[in-house]
Amino acid sequence: MSNTDDFREQMLTMVKSLLAATKEGKITWATTDADDKYIYSGTRSSVTIEDVWDRFGDRTTTVCLLNSRGVVVDSLQTEGSQVDDKFVPAPWNDLLEDLYHAARRVAHNVDDALESMMSDIERGTPSPTLQKKKAESDPWPNAKDPWSDEPPF
């Protein structure tokens, strides 16, 4: 096994551990200044995971290992190859995409948002932002049906 394969295996082991720890709630992810990029900071190193669309419309998920100074020291990304005119994804693509979605879910606190929404739905809480308000320039402000095409007389 080459050094490249050894590094790839170490990165895959780390990604598997990150995914398991994320799902178990042992670690948390934070948003970054970049859209669709999340970070987990350890004591002496950090990991980022990012999902980007390239200029050809293809999506790439990349996990980067950063040292204590924030320098990327290793990375792994989704990729594929052509075999007999057929695209064959790398075996780790699904793992990276699962980690990305798990990190995003934690960083954006999706579970709390879903829980809140389900509670509002069950209670039948109306949405105050979606209630129609009469415009100040409403020509018929006293109409019983403000959306009627008929004048109020």
N, C-alpha and C positions, 0 to 999 in steps of 0.2 A: 504494500500500500504506500502510495506516495505521500509526501508532506501535505500536498493539497487535499488529498482524500482524508488524511488524519485531521486536518483543520476543519474540513467540512463535517466530519463525524462529530467533532467536539462542538461545533456550532449547532448541529442538529440535536445533540444531547441537551445543550443549553436551551434551545427553543422548546423542546418537549418539557423541560423542567419549568420554564417560564409559563407555558400554557397551563400545565397542571396547577402551579401555584396561583395563577390568575383565576382559574375556575374555582379553586378552593378558597379564594379570598385572602390568601396569605400575602399577596403583594398588590400594590396599587400602581396605576399608570396615570400620568398627567398629560395634559395637552401641551403642545409646544407652539411657537410662533408660526409654524408652517401648518397649513391645512392638511388633514389626514396623516399627521405624524405624531406619535405618542412616545413617551419616555418613561422608563423605570430606572430609578437611580439606586444603586447599591452603595456600599460603603466606600469602595475604591474604584468602581467602574459603573458604567451605565449601559443601557440598551435602548435603542430607538427602533421603532417599527413604523414603516411608512408605506402608503399605497399611492402610487402615482400613475397617471395616464401619459404615455409618450405621444409624440407627434403623429404616430401611425395609428393611434387609437387602441393600443395594447396596454393592458394594465400590468404593472410590476409591483410586487410586494417585496420590500427589502428590510432585513433586520441587520442592524449595525451594533457592534460591540465597541464601546468607547472607553479609553483609559481614564485615569483620574484627571487628566488635563482636557478631556473632551475630544481627543483625537480618535478618529475611527481606526481601530487596529485590526478588525476583521469584519467581514460582512457575508451575508448569504441572501440571494434573491431568487424569486421565482424565475424559472427559465424552461426552455424546452429545446427539442432538436427535431430535425426533419429526418424521418425514416420512411423510405419508399413513398415519397410525396405525401406523407402524413405527419402532422404535428404530434409529437410525443412529449407531454409535460414531464418535468423532473419529478421524481418520487416525493420530494419534500414540498412541492408547491402547496398542496392542501394544508399541510402543517403550518406553513407561514401565513396562509390566508386565515386559518383558524385563530392563530395568535393575534393577527391584526384585528379581527373582529372582536375578540375577547378584550384586548387592550382598549379598543375604541369604546366598547360597552362600559368598561370601568371608568375610563377618563371622562366620559360624558354622563356618567351616573344614570345610565339608561334604565336600570332596574327600578330606581326610585321614581323616575318619570313615568314608567309603565304602571307602577303600583298606584301612583297618584291619579293617573288617568282612569284606571279601572275603578278606583274608588269614586271618582266624579261621575263616571258612567252609571255605576250602580245606584248612586244617590239621585241621579238625574240633574246634576248641577248645570244650570244654563251658562253659556259662555258670554261674559259681559262684553268681550271684544267683538263679538259677531252680531250683537243687537243693532238693528238699523236705527240711526239717529236722523232726525229731521235736519235737513240742510238749512242754514240761515237764510238762504235765498228761496226757501220753499214758498211757492205762490199761494198755497192753501194750507197754512199751518194749523188750522182748526178742523181739518177734515177728519171724519171718523175713521176712514180707511186712507192712511197717508200714501198708499201705493195705488190708489184708484186713478183711472184716467178721467173720471168725472169731476167737474168743479163742485165745490161744497155748497150748492144752493138747490 
